[in-house]
């Protein structure tokens, strides 16, 4: 396993991560774990709430669920790619759906997001956040 760089050590500007998932236990667990690692974390229980938080807090990375009611993770991804200043924000879509159709998988990749599958263990979550924050912005 290749070591992944840690987030910047400047305590005045911790890396900002947005978690978007309709399962409160996921947002709570992911948020707690990333805060312990020194990240500033915002959590949303819907894509619409996540978009509002993204516009307000300008996250450095986003980790979101694919399957959510009303607005899906893919719709969120399309929307964030259209927001000036957030078009290149690194995004990972996490899903328990192992049978995505090719069109959906291709669109996720074309929009520059990583695709990960649940369960996502806490060590994997931290590694994912570090990888996202080490990704150059695509703007």
C-alpha positions, 0 to 999 in steps of 0.5 A: 500500500502506497502512503498517501500524503496527509492534509496540510498541517496549517491549523488555521486553514484545515481542509474542508470536506462535505459529506452528502448522504441521506443516512444520518448514521453515515454522515455522523460516522464519516464526519466524526472520523474526518474531524478526528483527522483534522478536517473541517467537515460539513454534512448534509442529509440531501443533495439540495442541502449539500448544494447549499452547503457547498455554495456557502462553505466552498469545500475542498472535497466532496464525498457523496452517496449515489442513491438519495431520494428526490435528487440523486448523487449524480444530479448533485455532481452535475449541479456542482460542476456548474457552480463557478468556483466549484467546477473542479472540486474533487468528488467521490461518489460512494454507493452500495449499488454494484450494478451501475449501468455503463452510461451512469458509470461513464457519466460519473467518470466524465464529470471527473468523480471517483466511484467507490463502493460500500461498505467503506471502512473508516481507514478507507474513508480517511485514505479517500479524503486524503486522495481527493485533497491531493487531486489537482483541481480540474478548473 
